[in-house]
Amino acid sequence: MSTTHPPVRVGVIGAGWGAGLHLEGYRRTDGVVLAAITSRTPSTAEQLAHDYGVERVVDNVEELIELVDVVSVATPPDAHLAPTLAAIAADKHVLCDKPLALDAAEAATILAAADAADIRHATGFIWRLDPSLTCLREELRRGTIGTVREVHSTCALGVPVMPHNWMYERSHGGGALMQHGSHVIDRVRWLLDCEIAKVSGRLHHDVKDVERGPEFHNVREAFTWSIRPGAEAAPAGPRVPVDADSGYEFVGETADGVRVRFWEAWHLLGRHDDRVVVYGDRGTLEWTGGAGVRLLRSRHEPESLYEGSAASGANTPQETGWRLWGQLADTFLASIRGEPSHAPTLEDGWQVMRVIDAVRRSDTSGCWETV
């Protein structure tokens, strides 16, 4: 006999690029009412409310929390802590985007509050929902390549340098390691089902300053402005210093002795999908966004285990991102209904922040750092 659940009322904090992804994800999920949205820029919130059929645009976080069952935090990382803690204190279920906080200490504060409350929680690690990566994880659990020895994760976005926006400011949670790096760190720890225990690495600062440009509310607007017709020939404007990293590289080791290597660059020439290669003592599994999963073994032809992919790494088509956010919203709401769920949680967000903090410490010390 089926049980009918009352609609879940969702409120979204923020009105930028991330907020659009959250709203699209919930819109694709049954049993959801988009009840409220709030932003520091009311006009942008009004536009998103119109586009997605949100019932109310409210003036502040406190008013939004009173109207909903679920609070979805889609602001830049420096604006995650206060609204997430406020929602938890009001016993609301919370989905907070990644990276969870500015550092591991803030993330631990959020997680401790959530653990003390009777709520369900999630964070925005959508790549776990990619079917080709799920295939890769299942093959590892099956022992297809024997004992795992090493994992390499690489990504070259090859995107143009943008005008100034918060993604270039460390104090706001910008930079390659925080932004896409949080995804790829979670991806590896999820694939291996084990935490990274120590790291040694450095951050790259290939971009020292950028053009000021106009004021942007949405990171996507900054990207679009950088590739507008005639942008290359336009007169250069005033420059603004950049203190966030534009790439990183680090090696590490998991708690059970698997070696890991990570490399990413935002602006180096070329455009390549994410790639994850897992080396075992009886073979190698290779995932490339957009191409699927291959099994490589000595004296054997490469074997395709998953043709193509629902995703294509860092260069994700918009429809793919929407679909993955819909899947995340669906599995998160399943947890709220008391059903089995595989949504990444705030604990996953905290574990990733611990790795990021350790890489930053290593960049400063030049030494191995314990996570």
N, C-alpha and C positions, 0 to 999 in steps of 0.2 A: 504494500500500500504506500503510495507516494505521499510525502509531506510537503505542504505548501508553505514556503517561508515568506514572511513579510518583506517588502522591498527594503533594500539597504540604502539609506540616504547618505550621499557622499558630498563632501565639501573639499574644494581645491584651493590651496594657498599658493598664490603666484599666478602670473599671466604671461609668462614668457614661452620660450620654445618647449621647455619641460612640461609646463602646464598643459600645452596642447597635446602632448603625448599622453599624459595622465587622462585627460578628458576623453581622448579618442579610445584609449584602452577601456575605460569604464563604459563608454557608449556601446562598445561591442560586447558587453557582458550582460546577460539576462538578470533581472531582478534588481536593477540599480536605478535610483533616482538621483540625477545630478541636481543637488539641492541648493548649493551656494558656492560662490567664488569670491575671493578678496585679493587685492593687489595694491601696491603703493601707487600704481598708475590706473585709476578708475576707468579711464577711457578704454584701455586695452582689456581690462576685465569685462567691460560692457560688450566689447566686440566678441570675445570668446564666449560669453554667456549667450549672445545671439547665435553664434555659429553652432553651439553644441546644445542649445536648449536648456541651459542652466536656469533654475527657477529664480534665484535672487543674486544680485551683486550686493555685498555687504561692506561696511566701512572698515571692519577690523577683524582680527583673528578671534577675539572673544565672542563676538556675535556669530561668526561662522560656526564655532564649536558648539554653541547652544542649539543649532539647527540640524545637526547631522549625527550619524552613527559612526562614520568613518571620516578621518581627516587625512588628506593626501597632500604632502608637503612637496611643492615643486619649485622652490626658490633656489637661488645659489647657495652653496654650502655654508657660507657665513651666516645665513638666515635660517638654518635648520634647527638649532638648539632650542631657542625660546618657544616657537610655536609647537614643536614636537613635545616638549615637556608640558606645555599648557594642555595639549590634547590628551596626553596620558593622564595628567592630574584630574581631568574631567571624565576619565574612564571611557574615552573614545578609542576605537581601533585606529591604528596609524600605519600608513604607508609613507615612508620618507625616502626621497630619492637618494641616489649615490652621488658622490661620496657622502657618507652619513654625517660627517662633521668636519671641522677644521683639523682635528687631531684625535688621537686615540683616547685622550682624557675626556674630551667632550663626548665622544662616542660611548665611552664607558658610563658616563652620567646618564645618557639617554637609555642605554640598555638596562642599567640598574633600576631606573624608574619603571620601565616597561615590565621587567621581571617581577617587580613588587605589586604591579597592578594586574587585574584580571582582564587583560586585553589581548587581541591578536595583532601582530605587527609584521611588516614586510619592508624590503628595500628593493631598489630598482635594478637588480642584476638580471636583465632580461635575456642575456646570452645563454643562460642555463636552459632556456626553453627552445633553443634552436634544435631541430630534430637530428641534424648531422652531429652536433656535439653530444646529444643524448646517445646516439649510436656509438660514438667514440668512448664515452664513459662506460657503456654496457660491455664493449669489447675489452676494456681494461678490467672490469670486474670479472669477466669470463676467463681472464688469463690468456687471452689470444697471443700476446707477445711475451708471456712469461713474467719474470720479475722486472718491474720498471726500474730503470737506472737513472734516466735523465729526461728532462722536458725542456724544450726550447719554445719560446713565444716571441714572435716578431710582428711588427706592424709599422709600415711607412704610409702615412696618410697622403703625403704629397699635396697638401692643400695650400693655397696662397696665404701669405701673411695678411692678417686682417687689420683693420684700424683698431684703435684702442677700445677695449671692452673688458669686462670683469674676468674673462678667461685668461688674461695676461697679468692678473693681479693675485699674488699669493695670498694676501690677506682676505680675499673673497673666496678662496678655494679653487683658483684657477691653476693652470699648468697641466702638462701631459700626464704626469704621474697621478695626479688627483683625478683627472677627468676620465680619459680612456684607460689609464693605468689601473684604476680601481676595478674596472670591468675585467681586465685580463688577469689580474692577481686573483680575483674571485674565481674566474674560470678554471685556473690551474688547481687551486685548492679544492674546488668542487670535483674536477675530473679525478684527482688523486685521492679524494676523501681524506685529506691529511693537511695539517697546518704547516706553513713555512716557519722554520725555527730560527734561522740566522741568515743574514744577507751581507753582501758587500757590493757597493755600487756608487754611481755618481749621476748627477743631473746635468743635462745639457742646456746651455743658454745661448743658442745660436742667434736668437733675436734679442738685441739689446734695447731697441726702441722701435716704436711704430707710429704711424700717422695718427693724429688725434681724431680726425673725422667728425661726423655729427654725433649727437647723443643717440644711443641705441637702447631700446628696452629689451630686445630679443637678440640673442647671439646669432641666430640665423640671418637677421637683418644686417649684422656686421659682415658676415660672410658674403651675402649677396652684394653689398656695397663694394666689397673688394674686387668682385669680378664683373661689375657693371660695365656696359659698353664704354670704351674710351678711358677706362681706369688707368691703364698703363701709361697713357699719354697725358693724363691730367697733371696739373702743377702740384708739386709736393707741398703739403701743409705742415703746420707745426708738429713736432715730434714729442712723444711721451715715453718715458722710461718703462721698461718691462722688467719685472722681478720674478715672474713665474717661469718655470722651466718649459722648454719647447720639445723636450725629449729626455730619455733616461736609458740607462743600462744598468743591470745588476744581476749578480749571480747569487745563489742561495742554496739552502738545503732544507728539506722537510724534516719533520720530527722522526720519520722512519728512514732517513738517509738517502732520499731521492734528490739528485742534483737538479737545480732549476736555473734557467737563463732567460732574462727578459730584455728586450730592446724595442724602443719605439722612437719615431721621429715625426713631428707634425709637418714640417715645412721643407724637408729635403726633397729634391726633385724626384719625380716618379710617383706612381699611385698604385699601391699593392694591397690586396686584401690581407686581413689578419691570417697568421699561420701558426699552428701549434703542431709540434712534432714530439711524439713520445717514444723514447727508445727503451726497448726491453732486451733481455738476454736471449729472446727467441724471435725477435722481429721488431718492426717499427710501425707505428700508426701515425698517419699524417692527415691533419685537417687543414683545409684552406677554405676560408669563407667564400661561398659561391661555387666551389668545386666539389665539396663533399669530403669523404673519408677514404683513404687508401691504406691497404696493408702491404708493407714492404718486407720481404724476407730474402735471405741469401739463396741464390740459385732458383728463384721463382720470379715469374713476371709479376709486376704490381697488380694487386687485386682491389677492385673498387668495392667498398662495403656500403657506401651510400652515395648515390648519384646526385650531384648538385647539392644545393642547400637552400633552406628557407632564408638564410642570411648571407651577407657578403662582407663580413668583417667590419672594419671601421667605416667603410664606404657604403653604408646600408641604404638601400632604396627606401623612400618614405613609407611605402605600403608595407614593407617588411617590418620596419620599426613599429608601425601601428599594430600590425598583427601580433608581434611579440608582446607589446604592452597590453593588448587585449587578453592574451594568455596569462600574463602576470596578474592582471586584475581578476580574472576568472579563478585562478588557483588561490589567490589571497582571500577572495570572498568565500570560497569553499571552506577555508579554515575558520572564518567567522561563523559559518553555518554548522560547524562541528564536523565537517567532512574531511577526508584525507586530503592533504595539501602538500605540494613540494615548493611552495613559495620561499625564496630567500628571505631571511629574517634580519632584524636589527643586530642580532649576534654576528651574522655574516658581515654586516657593515662594520662592526667593531673589529673583527678579526682582520679585515682588509686594512683598516686604518692603522692597526698595529704594525703591519708590514710597511706601509707607506712611511710611518714615523721612523722605522728602523733604517729604511733606505736614505731618508733625509739625514739621519744621524751619521750614517756611513759617508755620505757626501761631504760632510763637515770634518769628520775625524780621519777619513782615509783608511779606516779599519773595518774589520768584520764587526757587525753589531747583532746582538741577540734581539729577537722579536719579542 
